[in-house]
Amino acid sequence: MLTKIGTKLNWKSAIILGAMTALAAIATTDTARSFVLPKAVYAPFAPVTTKSQSQRIVGIYQGRFELTANASEREIRDRVRHFRASGFNTIVQSVWGNGCAMYASGVTKKLTGTAHCSHHFNPKAVAWTIDETRKQGMQFHAYFETGIKIDRDSPIYSLAVQRNWLLPEMDTSDPQHPRYILDVANPEVAEFYQSVVAEFLHKYSQVDAVQFDDYLSYSPNLLQTKSSAERERLVTNLTTFVNNLVTTTKRANPRVNFDVCHFNNYWAESVYGADLANWRVDRRYVEAYQDENFDREAAHASELNGIAIDQRQLYHLPAVLGNSPMNVFVFPIGVKPRVAAALFARQER
């Protein structure tokens, strides 16, 4: 049936079908030690110029849990080839999240005694993914998931408590999964993140971009309890933290883009304390995971560098892809093959 339908598809519809097919494929893989961190990077920033793109990015996210179950080298490479055949030209692979690495990290080993996350995965998975993206002519974007937020399961949680790395208030935006917020004004926290990013880029030189998401922020319940002066201080601290990460990235590998996929401008700062306009990042993408305000989000994204949607919003792709040259990222959320099939059927109607 797909072959027959495929003969009628234009290039936009082909990407829609490819996204659905690829998303279905994802579902089938369903006591602190003392350490010394490198000197923090607090040098003045050089302006970062946004690089123009000769090709629209059509990317797909792979979260930490897509690397679990000790996937073999063949499985990982086959998945990359499948994404390429489905119409994607970029993989945004989670390499970090909840305070731990999805690769063998010397920085986290010094910190916690453990080199990587506790998930069952092959430590070579990231290297295999990068290598296959290169062979397929794709881009690899390193996704630093969960930003500055951790939960009790994080391998750095106990140390963070001991060393006063945490802000007093938690992020309760998701009542089912509240998270602790790291204090980015703490020099040790800043140095830790700079060390992790620098280590990753030195270890994996064939990376096209680093990407952080909306977890690089505070929370509404934290900011609403603060005075204007306290809010301004928190916002400034986060801006300094991010801009120092940009500097670290450029020093480690000048050709790598530092990108953020975050909330929209009109409430990112007022609600979450993210002063995106003063973040010296290379590219900014807008998360538009809610249909309620999608048109406004898409319009905002078209003024920046692109948009991220999830699997429930694939029917928006024809309109989004019409806004050239907007880059597009697809975020899978608990996808199963029958869900992807239902989405495809709805799109055909």
Residue, then its C-alpha position, 0 to 999 in steps of 0.5 A: m500500500l505504501t508503494k502505491i501511495g508513494t507514487k502520488l506523494n510530492w516532496k513534502s508528503a514524502i517527508i511526512l511519510g518518512a517521519m511516521t515510518a521512522l518514528a514507528a521504527i524508534a518504538t521497536t527499540d523500546t559516595a562522591r569522590s574528590f575531583v578537580l575541574p578545569k579552570a572556568v571559562y569567564a573570558p569576554f565573549a566574541p560575537v557569534t554569527t549565525k551560519s546560513q544553511s545551504q540545506r534545510i535541516v529535517g531532523i529527528y530526535q533520539g532520546r537517551f532511552e533509544l540507546t538502551a537495551n545494549a543495541s548492537e552496532r548493526e542495529i544502530r547503523d541500520r536505524v541511521r540508514h532507515f532515518r536517511a531513507s525516510g527523508f531525515n538529514t539530521i539526527v539529534q542524539s541525546v548524549w547527556g541527561n539527568g547529570c550523566a553521560m551516554y558515553a564514557s566520560g572522564v569528567t563524570k567518573k571523577l565526580t561520581g566514580t561512574a563514567h556514564c548513565s546506568h541505563h543498559f547501553n553500549p558505550k560505543a553507541v554514540a561513536w557508531t551513530i556519528d560514524e554512520t551519519r557521516k557515511q550517510g551524508m547526515q548531520f549529527h547534533a549532540y543533544f544535552e537533555t534535561g539542561i540544568k535540571i535533575d531528579r533524585d535518580s541522577p548520579i550527581y544528586s547526592l553530591a549536589v546536595q552535599r555541595n549546595w549545588l541546588l536552588p531551594e525551589m524545585d521545578t514543579s511544572d510537571p507534578q508527576h516528575p518534579r525536578y531539582i534546579l542546579d544553581v548556575a551561579n555556583p562556580e562548581v556547577a558552571e565548571f562542571y558543565q563547561s568540562v562536560v561539553a569540552e570533553f565531549l567535543h574533544k572526544y567526538s570531533q565529527v559533531d555538527a552542533v550542540q543543542f540544549d532544550d527548554y530545561l535550560s531554564y528555571s520554573p514558574n513556581l520559582l520565579q513568582t516567589k522572587s522580588s524583581a531584583e532577585r528575578e533579574r539576578l537569576v536571569t543574568n546568572l543563567t545568561t552568563f552560564v549559557n554564554n560561557l558554554v557557548t565560549t567553551t564550545k567555540r574554544a573546543n571546536p570552532r566549527v560546531n554550532f551551539d543551538v537551543c530549542h526552547f520556548n518562544n520569546y514572548w514568555a521564555e524570560s517572564v515565566y522561565g527566566a530564559d533571556l533568549a535575546n541575550w544568549r549568544v547562541d548560533r541558532r534558536y529553534v522554537e518548541a511548538y508541542q502544543d496545538e493551542n498556540f501553534d500558528r503563533e509559535a510557527a510564525h515566531a519560529s519562521e523569524l528564527n532558525g526553525i521549529a520542533i514538533d512532536q509526533r502528534q503534530l505531523y499533519h502540520l508539516p505541509a504548512v511548516l515546510g512551506n515556510s522556507p527555509m525553516n528547519v524542522f525537527v520531529f520529537p517522538i513521544g512514546v510512539k508505537p507502530r500502530v500510532a504512527a499508522a493512525l497518524f498517517a491514515r489521518q493525514e491521508r484523509 
